[in-house]
Amino acid sequence: MEEEPNEAGLEFYDRVIEECLNHGIELLVTISHYEMPFALTEKYNGWASRECIGLFVKYAETLFKRYKGKVKYWLTFNEVNAGTMPMGGFLSLGILNEGTTDFTNQLDIPQLRFQGLHHQFVASALAVKAGHEIDPDCKIGCMICHITTYPLTCNPDDILEAQRRNQILNQFCGDVQVRGEYPSFMNRYFRENGITIQMESGDLETIKEGCVDYYTFSYYMSNCATVSPDQAAASGNLMGGAKHPYLESSDWGWQIDPKGLH
């Protein structure tokens, strides 16, 4: 990989940032927004490799130094919890397993996916620590794609399934990045699904020391969870899930649910 940053690319963002500041716009910059360089996928299989931790931190430090005093608010990873879903294997983690044919038909290996997510947690924490050292005035946050999930019925199994989905999709990554530790429900999930996260000495301490300053999230729709296989799925929902019986849908098939945001 290149030892020096692309100066032409940085100069482009110099101009963007200056233009925003000239118009009184307070910037909030996402360091990694679903744009893993494909060369890192080819060489390391993306975040499945620890090599990406050091590369990300070097990249983040370059930005913190370059834009100190101009950018106060940063996010480490866009919708980091995409890594909890099969679709996030390549989209968020840059993991491309042999047998994948296209974006919607990825060969999913959960062990690699959650291992890659652990590497992102460590990288984010190290970036937070570096950012605070370089610019004590900056604030560095996390970003979660929050999909409110309801049980489709009052069947206790549907309620438990909705709880499970909320924990894994909506709570897990925020818990790690805000509280600085793996929640107990994920340790149980790993045991029950044969997933073993390989950690190096000091990883958990780094995650604890590199908690984010603030939490942000995106919200597109809500969803329904059920254990019944014969319930019609909501068309257009990237996250899957049953069709909500009380909500209208957009032209994309996403449930329109402002109360779910509340």
C-alpha positions as CSV (number, residue, x, y, z in Angstrom):
1,M,0.0,0.0,0.0
2,E,1.1,3.6,-0.6
3,E,3.2,5.1,2.2
4,E,2.1,8.7,1.4
5,P,-1.5,10.0,1.1
6,N,-2.8,11.1,-2.3
7,E,-2.2,14.8,-2.3
8,A,-4.6,15.5,-5.1
9,G,-7.4,13.8,-3.2
10,L,-6.6,15.8,0.0
11,E,-6.5,19.0,-2.0
12,F,-10.0,18.3,-3.3
13,Y,-11.3,17.9,0.2
14,D,-9.4,21.0,1.2
15,R,-11.6,22.9,-1.2
16,V,-14.8,21.3,-0.1
17,I,-14.1,22.0,3.6
18,E,-13.1,25.6,2.9
19,E,-16.2,26.2,0.9
20,C,-18.4,24.8,3.7
21,L,-16.7,26.9,6.3
22,N,-17.0,30.0,4.1
23,H,-20.8,29.5,4.2
24,G,-20.9,28.9,8.0
25,I,-21.5,25.2,7.7
26,E,-20.4,23.1,10.8
27,L,-18.8,19.9,9.4
28,L,-19.4,16.4,10.6
29,V,-17.1,14.1,8.6
30,T,-17.3,10.3,8.3
31,I,-13.9,8.8,8.0
32,S,-15.0,5.5,6.4
33,H,-18.3,5.4,4.6
34,Y,-18.6,2.0,2.8
35,E,-15.6,2.7,0.6
36,M,-13.0,0.0,1.4
37,P,-10.3,0.3,-1.2
38,F,-10.6,-2.9,-3.3
39,A,-6.9,-3.4,-3.2
40,L,-7.3,-4.1,0.5
41,T,-10.0,-6.6,-0.3
42,E,-7.7,-8.3,-2.7
43,K,-4.6,-8.3,-0.5
44,Y,-6.2,-8.9,3.0
45,N,-9.8,-9.9,2.4
46,G,-10.7,-6.6,4.0
47,W,-11.4,-6.3,7.7
48,A,-11.1,-10.0,8.1
49,S,-7.4,-9.2,8.6
50,R,-5.9,-7.2,11.5
51,E,-3.6,-5.5,8.9
52,C,-6.5,-3.1,8.2
53,I,-6.4,-1.7,11.8
54,G,-3.0,0.0,11.4
55,L,-3.9,1.2,7.9
56,F,-7.1,2.8,9.1
57,V,-5.4,4.5,12.1
58,K,-2.8,5.9,9.8
59,Y,-5.5,7.2,7.4
60,A,-7.5,8.7,10.4
61,E,-4.4,10.4,11.8
62,T,-3.7,12.0,8.4
63,L,-7.2,13.6,8.4
64,F,-7.0,14.7,12.0
65,K,-3.7,16.5,11.4
66,R,-4.7,18.0,8.1
67,Y,-8.0,19.4,9.3
68,K,-7.3,20.2,12.9
69,G,-9.1,23.4,13.7
70,K,-11.4,23.1,10.7
71,V,-13.3,19.9,11.4
72,K,-14.5,19.4,15.0
73,Y,-16.9,16.5,14.6
74,W,-15.9,13.1,13.2
75,L,-17.5,9.6,12.8
76,T,-15.2,6.6,12.5
77,F,-17.4,4.2,10.5
78,N,-20.7,4.8,8.8
79,E,-23.4,2.3,10.0
80,V,-20.8,0.1,11.6
81,N,-23.5,-2.4,12.6
82,A,-24.0,-3.4,9.0
83,G,-21.2,-5.8,9.8
84,T,-23.8,-7.8,11.9
85,M,-25.7,-8.7,8.7
86,P,-24.7,-10.9,5.7
87,M,-25.1,-7.9,3.3
88,G,-22.5,-6.0,5.3
89,G,-19.8,-8.6,4.7
90,F,-18.6,-6.8,1.6
91,L,-20.4,-3.5,1.8
92,S,-19.1,-2.5,5.2
93,L,-16.2,-4.9,5.9
94,G,-14.7,-5.4,2.4
95,I,-14.8,-9.2,2.9
96,L,-15.3,-11.0,-0.4
97,N,-15.6,-14.8,0.1
98,E,-15.0,-17.2,-2.7
99,G,-18.4,-18.3,-4.1
100,T,-20.0,-14.8,-4.0
101,T,-21.7,-14.0,-7.3
102,D,-22.9,-10.4,-6.6
103,F,-23.8,-8.0,-3.9
104,T,-27.1,-9.6,-3.0
105,N,-25.8,-13.2,-3.2
106,Q,-22.8,-13.1,-1.0
107,L,-21.3,-16.3,0.4
108,D,-21.5,-15.4,4.1
109,I,-19.1,-16.7,6.7
110,P,-20.3,-15.2,10.1
111,Q,-17.0,-16.1,11.8
112,L,-15.1,-13.8,9.4
113,R,-17.8,-11.1,9.6
114,F,-17.8,-10.8,13.3
115,Q,-14.0,-11.1,13.4
116,G,-13.8,-8.2,11.0
117,L,-16.2,-6.2,13.1
118,H,-13.9,-6.7,16.1
119,H,-11.0,-5.3,14.1
120,Q,-13.2,-2.3,13.3
121,F,-13.9,-1.8,17.0
122,V,-10.2,-1.8,17.8
123,A,-9.4,0.5,14.9
124,S,-12.2,2.9,15.9
125,A,-10.9,3.0,19.5
126,L,-7.4,3.7,18.4
127,A,-8.6,6.4,16.1
128,V,-10.5,8.0,18.9
129,K,-7.4,8.0,21.1
130,A,-5.2,9.4,18.3
131,G,-7.8,12.1,17.5
132,H,-8.0,13.3,21.0
133,E,-4.2,13.5,21.2
134,I,-3.8,15.4,17.9
135,D,-6.8,17.7,18.5
136,P,-8.1,17.8,22.1
137,D,-11.0,19.9,21.0
138,C,-12.4,17.4,18.5
139,K,-15.3,15.1,19.1
140,I,-15.4,11.6,17.6
141,G,-18.5,9.5,17.4
142,C,-20.0,6.3,16.2
143,M,-22.8,5.8,13.6
144,I,-25.5,3.1,13.8
145,C,-28.2,2.1,11.2
146,H,-31.0,1.7,13.7
147,I,-34.0,-0.3,12.5
148,T,-36.7,-0.4,15.1
149,T,-38.0,-4.0,15.3
150,Y,-41.4,-5.0,16.6
151,P,-42.7,-8.5,17.3
152,L,-45.3,-9.3,14.6
153,T,-47.6,-10.9,17.1
154,C,-47.9,-11.4,20.8
155,N,-46.6,-15.0,20.4
156,P,-43.8,-15.2,23.0
157,D,-41.5,-16.6,20.3
158,D,-42.1,-13.5,18.1
159,I,-41.4,-11.3,21.1
160,L,-38.1,-13.1,21.8
161,E,-37.1,-13.0,18.1
162,A,-37.7,-9.2,18.1
163,Q,-35.6,-8.8,21.2
164,R,-32.8,-10.9,19.7
165,R,-32.8,-8.8,16.5
166,N,-32.8,-5.5,18.4
167,Q,-29.9,-6.6,20.5
168,I,-27.7,-7.8,17.6
169,L,-28.6,-5.1,15.0
170,N,-29.4,-2.1,17.1
171,Q,-27.6,-2.4,20.4
172,F,-24.5,-4.5,20.1
173,C,-22.2,-2.1,18.2
174,G,-23.3,1.0,20.2
175,D,-22.7,-0.9,23.4
176,V,-19.1,-1.7,22.4
177,Q,-18.3,1.8,21.1
178,V,-20.1,3.8,23.8
179,R,-19.7,1.6,26.8
180,G,-16.4,0.1,25.8
181,E,-17.2,-3.6,26.2
182,Y,-18.9,-6.5,24.6
183,P,-22.4,-7.0,26.0
184,S,-23.2,-10.3,27.6
185,F,-25.9,-11.1,25.0
186,M,-23.3,-11.2,22.3
187,N,-21.0,-13.4,24.2
188,R,-23.9,-15.8,24.4
189,Y,-24.7,-15.4,20.7
190,F,-21.2,-16.2,19.8
191,R,-21.2,-19.4,21.9
192,E,-24.5,-20.6,20.5
193,N,-23.4,-20.0,16.9
194,G,-19.9,-21.4,17.1
195,I,-18.2,-18.0,16.7
196,T,-14.8,-17.4,18.4
197,I,-13.5,-13.9,18.2
198,Q,-9.7,-13.9,18.1
199,M,-8.4,-11.1,20.2
200,E,-4.8,-10.0,20.8
201,S,-3.6,-8.9,24.3
202,G,-4.8,-5.4,25.0
203,D,-7.7,-5.4,22.5
204,L,-10.4,-5.1,25.2
205,E,-8.4,-2.5,27.1
206,T,-8.0,-0.5,23.9
207,I,-11.8,-0.7,23.2
208,K,-12.5,0.5,26.8
209,E,-10.0,3.4,26.5
210,G,-11.3,4.5,23.1
211,C,-15.0,5.0,23.8
212,V,-16.6,7.5,21.4
213,D,-17.7,11.0,22.5
214,Y,-21.2,10.8,21.0
215,Y,-23.7,8.5,19.3
216,T,-25.4,9.0,15.9
217,F,-27.8,6.9,13.9
218,S,-29.7,6.6,10.7
219,Y,-33.3,5.6,10.5
220,Y,-35.1,4.5,7.3
221,M,-37.9,2.3,8.4
222,S,-39.2,-0.1,11.1
223,N,-39.5,-3.8,10.8
224,C,-41.4,-6.8,12.2
225,A,-39.9,-10.0,13.5
226,T,-41.6,-13.4,13.5
227,V,-40.7,-17.0,13.7
228,S,-43.5,-17.9,11.3
229,P,-42.1,-18.7,7.9
230,D,-45.4,-18.2,6.0
231,Q,-45.7,-14.5,6.8
232,A,-45.3,-12.3,3.8
233,A,-42.0,-10.4,3.8
234,A,-42.1,-6.6,3.3
235,S,-41.0,-5.8,-0.2
236,G,-38.0,-3.6,-0.5
237,N,-36.7,-4.1,3.1
238,L,-33.0,-4.5,2.9
239,M,-33.1,-5.9,6.4
240,G,-35.7,-8.5,5.8
241,G,-38.7,-8.9,8.0
242,A,-42.5,-9.4,7.9
243,K,-44.9,-6.8,6.5
244,H,-46.2,-4.5,9.2
245,P,-50.0,-4.8,9.2
246,Y,-50.6,-1.2,10.5
247,L,-48.3,0.9,8.4
248,E,-48.3,2.2,4.9
249,S,-45.2,1.8,2.8
250,S,-43.2,4.0,0.5
251,D,-42.8,3.3,-3.2
252,W,-39.7,1.4,-2.2
253,G,-41.6,-0.9,0.1
254,W,-40.2,0.7,3.3
255,Q,-42.7,1.1,6.2
256,I,-43.4,4.7,7.0
257,D,-43.2,4.9,10.7
258,P,-42.3,8.2,12.5
259,K,-43.4,6.6,15.8
260,G,-40.7,4.0,15.3
261,L,-38.2,6.8,15.4
262,H,-39.6,8.1,18.7
